[in-house]
């Protein structure tokens, strides 16, 4: 079988596509996979690193302001992207085209639907993006992570699968993860991060906590994001950090760190939440306020309503507010364990298998 995948802009759109691609290949190594994404993009970097064939197209997101020269230029680029997608699809002749979100998959699925090729839309967020809202109308299958997304989409072909995540989470063991990370598991551990790129508001709150010399009677791992690391370290220059506080710019060991954590502080991208739930851990969620459609807030609200998380909005975030919530949760094992249980129930580690089962059912 031949599969085209497309999705990009952020890791939240790319990693689910890569999880789907891996499951497809695991089932039959003869399956052919082609990924279509934006030229010189994050998806091109990540997809080629994983060894999949990649074809670039020219595409830009529509400006959110009023019509301008940039809008006209973007529309011209979109037409170019549609033409390139049409040529690629004609040459590859796929059995199915799968889109995981981001404006790059718009022209790809649009062309596939015009050519009457089976299409699948995978929506990670509780509040769907504009591209998926449009594409879902004619998609043969719409796979949702959050049930809350149903009311925003016009489709009779919706199923809830959960968010496809990397299979690292199938093999996690707390003791082995601790050994790998050099942790003795003494005391409680808090992980703080703002997605792969970091989060300025959370960084500032943590800087404030360190400067105030608050009592960190727990192990604390904070990931700043590569762009923000130098600023963060300059801000706490001259302060000697105790051994139980670790500040890093990035980590490839998130599955292991999540596994040994008792509490996670994070933004609320769909991918982050899926990984938190795969492990089953209590969380304080700080939705990024500038995301399209404020979708991170809707994601976080879903977790809060089910008792899995507490929410602190960026506008309300202070060092004192964050520290107070951390201490309250760590000191209340009953609440923390209840949150962890609710988090685990929201996850579906078999999401990618369920989704690929459904995709195979479309084309066999």
Secondary structure by P-SEA (a helix, b strand, c coil): cbbbbbccccccccaaaaaaaaaaaaacccbbbbbbbccccaaaaaaaaaccbbbbbbbbccccccccaaaaaaaaaaaaaaaaaaaaaaaacccbbbbcccccaaaaaaaaaaaccbbbbbbccccccaaaaaaaccccbbbbcccccccccccccccccccccccccccccaaaaaaaaccccccbbbbbbccccccaaaaaaaaaaaaaccccccbbbbbcccccaaaaaaaaccccccccbbbbccccaaaaaaaacccccccccaaaaaaaaaabbbbbcccccccccaaaaaaaaaaaaaccccccccccccaaaaaaaaaaaaacaaaaaaaaaaaaaacccaaaaaaaaaaaaacc
